[in-house]
Amino acid sequence: MAGVLAIVTTAIKGAAVLLGTTKLWFLPTFLATLAYYHYDLFDPENRVVNEKNLRSEYDFIIIGGGSAGSVLANRLTEIPQWNVLLIEAGGDEPEIADVPILSLYLHKSKLDWKYRTQTQPTACQAMEDKRCCWTRGKVLGGSSVLNTMLYIRGNRRDFDQWEELGNKGWSYEDVLPYFKKSQDQRNPYLAKNKRHHATGGYLTVQDSPWGTPLGPAFIQAGVEMGYEHKDINGDEQTGFAFYQYTMRRGYRCSTAKAFLRPIRLRKNLHIAMWTHVTKILIDKETKRAYGVEFIRGSKKQTALASKEVILSAGTINSPQLLMLSGVGPAQHIQELGIPVIHDSPGVGQNLMDHIATPVVFLIDHPISLVIERVVNLNTALRYAYLGDGPLTSSVGLEVVAFINTKYANASDDWPDIEFMLSASSTNSDGGTQVRKAHGITQNYYDEVFGNITNLDVFGIFPMILRPKSRGYLKLGSRDPMVYPLLYHNYLTHPADIAVLREGVKTAIAFGETMAMKRFGARLHSTKVPGCKHLELYTDEYWECAIRQYTMTIYHMSGTAKMGPITDPGAVVDAELRVYGVQGLRVIDASIMPAITSGNINAPVIMIAEKGADMRKCARICVESGKPFWEDTLSTPNQDSRLNLPAIGSLVYLESNALDNAAPKVGYSL
Ligand SMILES: Cc1cc2nc3c(=O)[nH]c(=O)nc-3n(C[C@H](O)[C@H](O)[C@H](O)COP(=O)(O)OP(=O)(O)OC[C@H]3O[C@@H](n4cnc5c(N)ncnc54)[C@H](O)[C@@H]3O)c2cc1C
């Protein structure tokens, strides 16, 4: 504010000096206004610019400005000599996306690709046409603009397993610095744990500014069940905790807001919004990616990439674009008349997701998040002025628990179920937006929730953490605008239905704790359509019910998986380079070889942080044996380990890891 006043005052004084007259009385005000808006351009949190005049060639082209793409655009443009084009099919995020309680209103909006799976008999039977709705962000910031902002790193064993699968450099100890690199942990108690948390990063992680009395009760109930209250992003995962959120002062902190807005004035970054990439250009002879084809306005255009094309279009669109460009299962793409550049049978396979089913408990007290009660003018003003109040609630999700069913080895600290504990459920908005977002039929809603619409409840969503079922996707057409065909294959592996069923039973036991009974908790046990012939509380009934209202948690991943060359299903190597094509990487959720045990946005951001560093400094990171980012703030002098001049804080090597060119010494940042 002081800065604005200074600029305005200077403008007025300047005008007075220039004119020395009062004839053009409006000029000072006019100049002051201009100055004010000029200041606005330099506001670090201001919106990014949609570049109108694109160059014909860049060093890097990033396809997709989502969770991963935003991070990459930031980190690669830290090298001033590198020009980067970030292409995003959607536009900038609207203000409404900032408001945590309204996130479900973004589903099925123009910010959503609105994908739906093919009809399959194993799950989503309560949905329209028995098709699950797979919301994906079509907006700068990608799915981080529509998500519920839950910040969960996953289990250390997930990453150790990635390395055991042949992906060197992806163990927990390897990836932990990259989680911390982005993080600005605002909870001082959590931030004290410096091994696991960091402050000062681009991505704000904070506690919810507001909660219902149910939150502490959830924790208490967990303790009653024998679990500890702990930081689930800390040393151990098993236990109960208040959620940590990617939120800033009660507003959503999408990756676009976190990573792109602060660097919006970098001259070496162009962002092209409303631009749909239709193909990666790959030289048939050299098999090198050299650019992209895209549609902007209604015009087909191309841009060339002298160093690399990076595919960050997410789990559905990254494999789709690979196949459209000739990289994928040869027979399938040939059948569609697409010339094969590289036969990569794993493209579109290994599709993983987390699913849950809602378990609902009625309570006696008006303390839950009934939308028509808590969203009103008072709460809106409280939110606007203070960044506080019920509107900061992430649709009621307050507490997370990582628990073990009888199928998990409790001593492993590798739980098999996550409880998402919420002060709301499907009925809490009067059968409007949640029903629409999940795509459940009106009939199912009316039968199951009709008689408890807008009543006070709490919800438990037991989510299976490491499903064994694998889905796949394939092209429906060679036309890039036609959506790929999505086969979820949920619950096709018998272990998955067994774990989820036990998760549901544990959720019911949770509702029976003293801590929850204090609120008069009682299970909403109306039998669901399709399972009425089965006896309530039997395994058969729960298995049937899970297959009706099968909720995706929107963690699609794994469709261009990372793996060693000996794995025929691997699409990228441990440096995320596409096998069989040079100058092309995939960096997003699709590279996960196995889904992480938790919500996956934080791991995707980590993947992008690490992916960017691999391109910037692959060799120095490995050779120094020390995470690169820890060198920030080191004094400008010789880097003793490599005998390279470390200028300022960071050194990078202009190395193309593919051709092993001799490293050239880099730049200060
Ligand atoms: C509704 C919802 C709730 C979720 N809740 C959570 C949560 O609470 N916590 C959590 O950890 N995770 C959550 N997730 C998951 C998490 O947000 C995603 O896994 C993560 O954002 C995926 O990142 P990505 O970079 O792989 O893809 P995205 O973020 O989806 O980015 C892909 C980008 O590429 C663009 N794109 C695609 N194709 C093209 C093309 N042809 N041309 C140009 N651009 C293209 C897209 O428009 C998009 O912006 C949620 C996801 C959703 C959808």
The ligand as an SDF file (V2000), in Angstrom:
LIG
                    3D

 53 58  0  0  0  0  0  0  0  0999 V2000
  -11.5630  -32.8200   -7.9550 C   0  0  0  0  0  0  0  0  0  0  0  0
  -10.1850  -33.1980   -7.5420 C   0  0  0  0  0  0  0  0  0  0  0  0
   -9.8670  -33.2430   -6.1980 C   0  0  0  0  0  0  0  0  0  0  0  0
   -8.5650  -33.6070   -5.8100 C   0  0  0  0  0  0  0  0  0  0  0  0
   -8.2140  -33.4810   -4.4940 N   0  0  0  0  0  0  0  0  0  0  0  0
   -6.9100  -33.6410   -4.1640 C   0  0  0  0  0  0  0  0  0  0  0  0
   -6.4590  -33.3030   -2.8590 C   0  0  0  0  0  0  0  0  0  0  0  0
   -7.2070  -32.8080   -2.0290 O   0  0  0  0  0  0  0  0  0  0  0  0
   -5.1620  -33.5450   -2.5570 N   0  0  0  0  0  0  0  0  0  0  0  0
   -4.3090  -34.0880   -3.4590 C   0  0  0  0  0  0  0  0  0  0  0  0
   -3.1560  -34.3370   -3.0910 O   0  0  0  0  0  0  0  0  0  0  0  0
   -4.7010  -34.3780   -4.7060 N   0  0  0  0  0  0  0  0  0  0  0  0
   -5.9640  -34.1260   -5.0900 C   0  0  0  0  0  0  0  0  0  0  0  0
   -6.3550  -34.3290   -6.3760 N   0  0  0  0  0  0  0  0  0  0  0  0
   -5.3720  -34.8610   -7.3230 C   0  0  0  0  0  0  0  0  0  0  0  0
   -4.3480  -33.8580   -7.8020 C   0  0  0  0  0  0  0  0  0  0  0  0
   -4.8670  -32.5550   -7.8360 O   0  0  0  0  0  0  0  0  0  0  0  0
   -3.8760  -34.2920   -9.1970 C   0  0  0  0  0  0  0  0  0  0  0  0
   -3.4130  -35.6000   -9.1280 O   0  0  0  0  0  0  0  0  0  0  0  0
   -2.7720  -33.4090   -9.7320 C   0  0  0  0  0  0  0  0  0  0  0  0
   -3.2120  -32.0780   -9.7860 O   0  0  0  0  0  0  0  0  0  0  0  0
   -2.3530  -33.8970  -11.1080 C   0  0  0  0  0  0  0  0  0  0  0  0
   -1.3260  -33.0880  -11.6000 O   0  0  0  0  0  0  0  0  0  0  0  0
   -0.8270  -33.2140  -13.1130 P   0  0  0  0  0  0  0  0  0  0  0  0
    0.1780  -32.1620  -13.3070 O   0  0  0  0  0  0  0  0  0  0  0  0
   -0.4640  -34.6130  -13.3680 O   0  0  0  0  0  0  0  0  0  0  0  0
   -2.1270  -32.9400  -13.9890 O   0  0  0  0  0  0  0  0  0  0  0  0
   -3.0720  -31.6620  -14.0170 P   0  0  0  0  0  0  0  0  0  0  0  0
   -2.8820  -30.8310  -12.8130 O   0  0  0  0  0  0  0  0  0  0  0  0
   -4.4360  -32.1680  -14.2820 O   0  0  0  0  0  0  0  0  0  0  0  0
   -2.5250  -30.8130  -15.2280 O   0  0  0  0  0  0  0  0  0  0  0  0
   -2.6270  -31.1600  -16.5780 C   0  0  0  0  0  0  0  0  0  0  0  0
   -2.7860  -29.8750  -17.3600 C   0  0  0  0  0  0  0  0  0  0  0  0
   -2.5650  -30.1250  -18.7310 O   0  0  0  0  0  0  0  0  0  0  0  0
   -3.5330  -29.4320  -19.4870 C   0  0  0  0  0  0  0  0  0  0  0  0
   -3.6870  -30.1270  -20.7570 N   0  0  0  0  0  0  0  0  0  0  0  0
   -4.1330  -31.3830  -20.9410 C   0  0  0  0  0  0  0  0  0  0  0  0
   -4.1250  -31.6870  -22.2390 N   0  0  0  0  0  0  0  0  0  0  0  0
   -3.6610  -30.5970  -22.8930 C   0  0  0  0  0  0  0  0  0  0  0  0
   -3.4250  -30.3080  -24.2570 C   0  0  0  0  0  0  0  0  0  0  0  0
   -3.6730  -31.1920  -25.2100 N   0  0  0  0  0  0  0  0  0  0  0  0
   -2.9560  -29.0790  -24.5750 N   0  0  0  0  0  0  0  0  0  0  0  0
   -2.6880  -28.1620  -23.6180 C   0  0  0  0  0  0  0  0  0  0  0  0
   -2.9000  -28.4000  -22.3010 N   0  0  0  0  0  0  0  0  0  0  0  0
   -3.3750  -29.6040  -21.9530 C   0  0  0  0  0  0  0  0  0  0  0  0
   -4.7660  -29.4840  -18.6140 C   0  0  0  0  0  0  0  0  0  0  0  0
   -5.7350  -28.5400  -18.9820 O   0  0  0  0  0  0  0  0  0  0  0  0
   -4.1900  -29.2930  -17.2290 C   0  0  0  0  0  0  0  0  0  0  0  0
   -4.1050  -27.9360  -16.8900 O   0  0  0  0  0  0  0  0  0  0  0  0
   -7.6170  -33.9790   -6.7990 C   0  0  0  0  0  0  0  0  0  0  0  0
   -7.9500  -33.9350   -8.1420 C   0  0  0  0  0  0  0  0  0  0  0  0
   -9.2130  -33.5260   -8.5250 C   0  0  0  0  0  0  0  0  0  0  0  0
   -9.5530  -33.4580   -9.9820 C   0  0  0  0  0  0  0  0  0  0  0  0
  1  2  1  0
  2  3  1  0
  2 52  2  0
  3  4  2  0
  4  5  1  0
  4 50  1  0
  5  6  2  0
  6  7  1  0
  6 13  1  0
  7  8  2  0
  7  9  1  0
  9 10  1  0
 10 11  2  0
 10 12  1  0
 12 13  2  0
 13 14  1  0
 14 15  1  0
 14 50  1  0
 15 16  1  0
 16 17  1  0
 16 18  1  0
 18 19  1  0
 18 20  1  0
 20 21  1  0
 20 22  1  0
 22 23  1  0
 23 24  1  0
 24 25  2  0
 24 26  1  0
 24 27  1  0
 27 28  1  0
 28 29  2  0
 28 30  1  0
 28 31  1  0
 31 32  1  0
 32 33  1  0
 33 34  1  0
 33 48  1  0
 34 35  1  0
 35 36  1  0
 35 46  1  0
 36 37  1  0
 36 45  1  0
 37 38  2  0
 38 39  1  0
 39 40  1  0
 39 45  2  0
 40 41  1  0
 40 42  2  0
 42 43  1  0
 43 44  2  0
 44 45  1  0
 46 47  1  0
 46 48  1  0
 48 49  1  0
 50 51  2  0
 51 52  1  0
 52 53  1  0
M  END
$$$$
